[in-house]
Amino acid sequence: MSYWQLHPSGVLTLAPDPSPPSPELPASNPWSAKELGLWFAGASLILNALLLVSSLRLTVYYVQHSVAQPMPLDLFPFAASSILSALLFAVMLALHPSPGKKRFFLLVLLALWLVPLPAVAPASMLIATLAVYWRHLALLADRTIRLFSIAFSAVLALSMASRALPGLAPFFYYSIGLNLAPLLAYPILTAALFIFSLLSLALLLLKRPTLPQSEGSSSHRLHYPLLAAILILSVLLSLIPYLPQVNPSGSMIGVDSADYLKYIEGVAPGAGNEAFLSFWGTDRPLTFLLLYALSSLIGAAPAVKVFPVLLSPLFALSIYLLARSLFKGGRAALIAAFFAATSFNLTAGFYSYILANWLSLCFAMLFFAFFVQCVERPSVKISAASLAMLILCYLSHSWTWVFVLLISVAYLASLAIIGRKPLKFLGSQRYSLTLLAVSILIDRLRALLNSQGGFEAWSSTALGVLQSGSVIDSFKNMVFSFQYYVGGFYSNLLVITLLLVGTYLVFKYLDQRNLLIICWLAVLAVPFFFINLDLMWRVLYLIPAPLVCGYALSLYRGRLLLVLTVLWQINYVIYCLTAIL
C-alpha cells in the first residue's frame, strides 16, 4: 500500500508504507516562525474561502419536513470575519521570511478590504496566501487540512449534540451550510469531473501506455471486525427514518414507496405462478419478487419499509468487495464501504425510494468485482460468478443493467486498444465476451415473450437526450438537481471534493483494474450534458463515489481527516434522513 508522504523540501509524493510506520511529517520545531506561519496561513485560507462564499450572498435552502426553507442564520458575519482575516494575513506575513519588496507588495493587498465589492478582498487574500507559499504548497495543504479537520470536527460534534440540546442549533446550520452554500460550484465541479474522465480516456487511447497489473488486496488483518462495524452502522443509519422520535406515526416515506406498496398489495397472497408471471413482465422482476416474498412473511407495508434497511448493508458489502478487487490494501476498501453506508446512495435512495435501482447497483458492484478478475485471469469459475451477478443485476433493474453493459464494453475496448494488439486481446477474452453476450440474449428472449427488455427501458434515456435542450439548460438542470431534486441530497462538499481528487489520483496511478473507474465515469459523461432533469439525477446516482472517495482518502495518512470524514458523513446522513419526514 502506498501513502502520501511529505518531505522536508515540501514535496508531496507517494511512497510505500514503511514498517514500522514513520511519522506523518518530518520533525520540526512546532513553535518556530516558519511552522507558526504555516498554521496562520492555513487559517487565512479557510476563513477567506468561507468569506468568499458568504460574500456571494446566495440564499441557502435546507430541507425540513420535506420542504425547502431559507437558512435562518447569517453563517459568516462579514464585518467581524473580515477584520479577523486581515489580522491572520498580517501575522502570516510577519512570520514568513520573505524579501522586503515582496512583503511590501503583499501588504498592499490588505488595502483591498477598503474596496466596496465584498468578494474582492477575500479572493485577493486567497491568491496572496497561495503566492507567499507557492514553493511550499504541500506543507500549506497539510496544515490547512489538519486545521480544518480540527475546527470543523468540533462543529460537527456540536451539531450532532444539537439534536438533544436545542441551544446548539446554530452549529447544526453551520454544519449543513458548508454542504449547501457552494450551490453554483457543484455543477461546475461535476462537469469538470466528467470532462476530465472523457479527456483522460481519450489520452489513454491515443498514447496507449503500458498499464501495470493490479493484484487487488490480499490482506485480511483487522478487516472483518471493522467491516462488521461499518455494516452495523449502515443498518442503524437506515433505521433513522422509522425511529419513533423521528417518525412518531410510522408513516411510509420516499417518493416511490407508495407505488411499490400498491403493486405488492395488488398481487393476491399465495398467487404463486400468477405472481411470478406478473413480475416477469416488468423491468424489475427480481425486486418485486423479493418484496413479495418478504411481504408474505411480515406483510406488504413492513416489507416495503424494511427493504432499504437490507439494501444498505448489502450495498456497503458489495462496494467493499469491489474495492478490494480494484485497489491494493484493505484500507481503501474499508473507507469505500463507509462511504457506501453514508453517501447519497443511502440518502437519495431513501428520498426517491428507488429500490430496484439500488438493488441492481449492489449486484453491479459484485459483478465488476468478479469481472476485473475474469479479464486478467479468465476462468470458468470466475466467469460463472460474474454471469450470475450480471443476470441478477439485469433482473433487478434492466435500465441500470444497460449502463453496466456499456461500462463493461468500454472497459474491454479500452484495454484492447491500449494493449496495441486488440484482436489478440479480444481473442483471450472469450469468457468475458460470452457472459456479456448471454445477458444480452436473455434480454432479447424476454422482449420476444412480450416482456419489457432492458433496451426498451433504455429508450427512455434516448428520448431524454432528444428533449434536453441546450448546454445552458443542462447547467440549469444541474443547479436544480443539487439544490432541490431528491431533497438536494447530492450536495455534499466532502464527497464531491474527494471525487475530483480521487479521479485524478486513479488516472495518475492507473493500472489495468482501476481503468474501470475512468471508463465508468466516461460512459456516464456522454449522456450527462444532454439529458433532461428527470434523468440527470439518476445518472448522478450511478457515479461510483464511494470507490473513488475511499481510494482518495486511503492515500492520506492523517487521522484527523478520517475523524472529520466520519463526523461529516454521519451528520450529513442524520440531516438528510430526518429532513424527508
KASULPE-V164519 format. One record per backbone hydrogen bond with DSSP energy under -0.5 kcal/mol. NH is the residue of the N-H (numbers start at 0). CO is the residue of the C=O. If there is no record, write none. Layout:
nh->NH co->CO
nh->NH co->CO
This chain:
nh->2 co->14
nh->3 co->554
nh->4 co->12
nh->5 co->23
nh->6 co->4
nh->6 co->10
nh->9 co->6
nh->12 co->4
nh->12 co->10
nh->14 co->2
nh->16 co->0
nh->29 co->27
nh->31 co->28
nh->35 co->31
nh->36 co->32
nh->37 co->33
nh->38 co->34
nh->39 co->35
nh->40 co->36
nh->41 co->37
nh->42 co->38
nh->43 co->39
nh->44 co->40
nh->45 co->41
nh->46 co->42
nh->47 co->43
nh->48 co->44
nh->49 co->45
nh->50 co->46
nh->51 co->47
nh->52 co->48
nh->53 co->49
nh->54 co->50
nh->55 co->51
nh->55 co->52
nh->56 co->53
nh->59 co->57
nh->60 co->58
nh->61 co->68
nh->63 co->66
nh->65 co->578
nh->66 co->63
nh->68 co->61
nh->70 co->59
nh->72 co->70
nh->74 co->72
nh->80 co->76
nh->81 co->77
nh->82 co->78
nh->83 co->79
nh->84 co->80
nh->85 co->81
nh->86 co->82
nh->87 co->83
nh->88 co->84
nh->89 co->85
nh->90 co->86
nh->91 co->87
nh->92 co->88
nh->93 co->89
nh->94 co->90
nh->95 co->91
nh->97 co->95
nh->102 co->98
nh->103 co->99
nh->104 co->100
nh->105 co->101
nh->106 co->102
nh->107 co->103
nh->108 co->104
nh->108 co->105
nh->109 co->106
nh->110 co->107
nh->111 co->108
nh->112 co->109
nh->113 co->110
nh->114 co->111
nh->117 co->115
nh->119 co->116
nh->120 co->116
nh->121 co->117
nh->122 co->118
nh->123 co->119
nh->124 co->120
nh->125 co->121
nh->126 co->122
nh->127 co->123
nh->128 co->124
nh->129 co->125
nh->130 co->126
nh->131 co->127
nh->132 co->128
nh->133 co->130
nh->135 co->132
nh->136 co->133
nh->137 co->9
nh->139 co->135
nh->140 co->136
nh->141 co->137
nh->142 co->138
nh->143 co->139
nh->144 co->140
nh->145 co->141
nh->146 co->142
nh->147 co->143
nh->148 co->144
nh->149 co->145
nh->150 co->146
nh->151 co->147
nh->152 co->148
nh->153 co->149
nh->154 co->150
nh->155 co->151
nh->156 co->152
nh->157 co->153
nh->158 co->154
nh->159 co->155
nh->160 co->156
nh->161 co->157
nh->162 co->159
nh->163 co->160
nh->164 co->160
nh->165 co->163
nh->167 co->164
nh->168 co->165
nh->170 co->167
nh->171 co->167
nh->171 co->168
nh->172 co->168
nh->173 co->169
nh->174 co->170
nh->175 co->171
nh->176 co->172
nh->177 co->173
nh->178 co->174
nh->179 co->175
nh->180 co->176
nh->182 co->180
nh->185 co->181
nh->186 co->182
nh->187 co->183
nh->188 co->184
nh->189 co->185
nh->190 co->186
nh->191 co->187
nh->192 co->188
nh->193 co->189
nh->194 co->190
nh->195 co->191
nh->196 co->192
nh->197 co->193
nh->198 co->194
nh->199 co->195
nh->200 co->196
nh->201 co->197
nh->202 co->198
nh->203 co->199
nh->204 co->200
nh->205 co->201
nh->206 co->202
nh->207 co->203
nh->210 co->208
nh->211 co->509
nh->216 co->323
nh->222 co->219
nh->223 co->219
nh->225 co->221
nh->226 co->222
nh->227 co->223
nh->228 co->224
nh->229 co->225
nh->230 co->226
nh->231 co->227
nh->232 co->228
nh->233 co->229
nh->234 co->230
nh->235 co->231
nh->236 co->232
nh->237 co->233
nh->238 co->234
nh->238 co->235
nh->239 co->236
nh->241 co->238
nh->242 co->239
nh->245 co->242
nh->246 co->242
nh->249 co->246
nh->254 co->350
nh->255 co->351
nh->259 co->255
nh->260 co->256
nh->261 co->257
nh->262 co->258
nh->263 co->259
nh->264 co->260
nh->265 co->261
nh->266 co->263
nh->267 co->265
nh->270 co->267
nh->273 co->270
nh->275 co->271
nh->276 co->272
nh->277 co->273
nh->278 co->274
nh->279 co->275
nh->280 co->276
nh->281 co->278
nh->285 co->394
nh->286 co->394
nh->287 co->283
nh->288 co->284
nh->289 co->285
nh->290 co->286
nh->291 co->287
nh->292 co->288
nh->293 co->289
nh->294 co->290
nh->295 co->291
nh->296 co->292
nh->296 co->293
nh->297 co->293
nh->298 co->294
nh->302 co->298
nh->303 co->299
nh->304 co->300
nh->305 co->301
nh->306 co->302
nh->307 co->303
nh->309 co->305
nh->309 co->306
nh->310 co->306
nh->311 co->307
nh->312 co->308
nh->313 co->309
nh->314 co->310
nh->315 co->311
nh->316 co->312
nh->317 co->313
nh->318 co->314
nh->319 co->315
nh->320 co->316
nh->321 co->317
nh->322 co->318
nh->323 co->319
nh->324 co->320
nh->325 co->321
nh->326 co->322
nh->333 co->329
nh->334 co->330
nh->335 co->331
nh->336 co->332
nh->337 co->333
nh->338 co->334
nh->339 co->335
nh->340 co->336
nh->341 co->337
nh->341 co->338
nh->342 co->338
nh->345 co->342
nh->346 co->342
nh->347 co->343
nh->348 co->343
nh->349 co->345
nh->350 co->346
nh->351 co->347
nh->352 co->348
nh->353 co->348
nh->354 co->352
nh->357 co->353
nh->358 co->354
nh->359 co->355
nh->360 co->356
nh->361 co->357
nh->362 co->358
nh->363 co->359
nh->364 co->360
nh->365 co->361
nh->366 co->362
nh->367 co->363
nh->368 co->364
nh->369 co->365
nh->370 co->366
nh->371 co->367
nh->373 co->369
nh->374 co->370
nh->375 co->371
nh->376 co->372
nh->382 co->378
nh->383 co->379
nh->384 co->380
nh->385 co->381
nh->386 co->382
nh->387 co->383
nh->388 co->384
nh->389 co->385
nh->390 co->386
nh->391 co->387
nh->392 co->388
nh->393 co->389
nh->394 co->390
nh->395 co->391
nh->396 co->392
nh->397 co->282
nh->399 co->396
nh->400 co->396
nh->401 co->397
nh->402 co->398
nh->403 co->399
nh->404 co->400
nh->405 co->401
nh->406 co->402
nh->407 co->403
nh->408 co->404
nh->409 co->405
nh->410 co->406
nh->411 co->407
nh->412 co->408
nh->413 co->409
nh->414 co->410
nh->415 co->411
nh->416 co->412
nh->417 co->413
nh->418 co->414
nh->419 co->416
nh->424 co->420
nh->425 co->421
nh->426 co->422
nh->427 co->423
nh->427 co->424
nh->428 co->424
nh->428 co->425
nh->429 co->426
nh->432 co->428
nh->433 co->429
nh->434 co->430
nh->435 co->431
nh->436 co->432
nh->437 co->433
nh->438 co->434
nh->439 co->435
nh->440 co->436
nh->441 co->437
nh->442 co->438
nh->443 co->439
nh->444 co->440
nh->445 co->441
nh->446 co->442
nh->447 co->443
nh->448 co->444
nh->449 co->446
nh->450 co->445
nh->451 co->280
nh->452 co->450
nh->456 co->452
nh->457 co->453
nh->458 co->454
nh->458 co->455
nh->459 co->456
nh->460 co->457
nh->461 co->457
nh->462 co->458
nh->463 co->459
nh->464 co->460
nh->465 co->461
nh->466 co->462
nh->467 co->464
nh->473 co->469
nh->474 co->470
nh->475 co->471
nh->476 co->472
nh->477 co->473
nh->478 co->474
nh->479 co->475
nh->480 co->476
nh->481 co->477
nh->482 co->478
nh->483 co->479
nh->484 co->479
nh->486 co->483
nh->487 co->484
nh->488 co->485
nh->490 co->487
nh->491 co->489
nh->495 co->491
nh->496 co->492
nh->497 co->493
nh->498 co->494
nh->499 co->495
nh->500 co->496
nh->501 co->497
nh->502 co->498
nh->503 co->499
nh->504 co->500
nh->505 co->501
nh->506 co->502
nh->507 co->503
nh->508 co->504
nh->509 co->506
nh->511 co->211
nh->514 co->510
nh->515 co->512
nh->516 co->513
nh->517 co->513
nh->518 co->514
nh->519 co->515
nh->520 co->516
nh->521 co->517
nh->522 co->518
nh->523 co->519
nh->524 co->520
nh->525 co->521
nh->526 co->522
nh->527 co->523
nh->528 co->524
nh->529 co->526
nh->530 co->526
nh->534 co->531
nh->535 co->531
nh->536 co->532
nh->538 co->534
nh->539 co->535
nh->540 co->536
nh->541 co->537
nh->541 co->538
nh->542 co->539
nh->544 co->542
nh->547 co->543
nh->548 co->544
nh->549 co->545
nh->550 co->546
nh->551 co->547
nh->552 co->548
nh->553 co->549
nh->554 co->550
nh->554 co->551
nh->555 co->552
nh->556 co->554
nh->561 co->557
nh->562 co->558
nh->563 co->559
nh->564 co->560
nh->565 co->561
nh->566 co->562
nh->567 co->563
nh->568 co->564
nh->569 co->565
nh->570 co->566
nh->571 co->567
nh->572 co->568
nh->573 co->569
nh->574 co->570
nh->575 co->571
nh->576 co->572
nh->577 co->573
nh->578 co->574
nh->579 co->575
nh->580 co->577
